């Protein structure tokens, strides 16, 4: 019998809006809900370590989420 070969060619966005590991944008840490809350808490003035402790993420992960935000007010 011949061996079957399968190819994984999907490289689009996943259901949660992040990209898979084959191409596109790098995947952000945390779930979509955690990312939304991290942004909200950041807008309220909480520091990354405070946000991380609330969401169960590392300070590094929260910082990456915040840095991935589109910049506002750029000329």
N, C-alpha and C positions, 0 to 999 in steps of 0.2 A: 504494500500500500504506500501511496505517496504521502509524505508529511505535509500537513497544512501549514501555511505561513499566513499569519495575520499581521497587519500593519495598523498601528495607531496613528492616524493622520490628523486627528482633531487638534486644533491649536487656537480655538476661539475662547471667549469668556465662559467661565463656569456659571452655574446657577446663582451663586452668591456675588457675582460681579467681578470676581478675581480671575486672573488668567491661569491656565494650566502651566505645568512646568516645561512645556515644549516650545513656548514662544510667547510673544506679547509682553505685557507689563509684568514685573515681578509681583508675586503674590504678597499681599499685606498680611501681617499677623492678626490673629483674633478672628472672631466671627463678624459678620456684617453688623450685628447689634452692638458688639463691643466697640467696633470702629466708630459707629455713630455716637455712642455714649462718650467715647474718648474725645471726639471733636466737640461735643456739647460741653463737657467738663472743661476742655481747654478754652473754649470761648467764655466760660464763666470765670476763668482765671486760676483754675487749679493747676498745680505743678505736675509734671509727668510722674513723679514718684507717688503723689497723692492719687492720681488717676489710676496708676498701675495697681495700687493696693485695693481700690474700689472694684476694679474689673478683673482682678486675678491674672494680670499680665505682668511682664517684666517692664521696667522703666525703659529699657532699650526698645521694646516692641511699641510702647506708647509713643516714644519719640519718633519712631519710623512712621507711625500712622499720622502724627501731626505734621511731619516734614513732607508727607505725600500730598498734603492739601494744596489745592491751587492757591497761588499767592494772590492777594488782593491789593489793589491800589498801586500796581506797578505801571510805570509810564512807558 
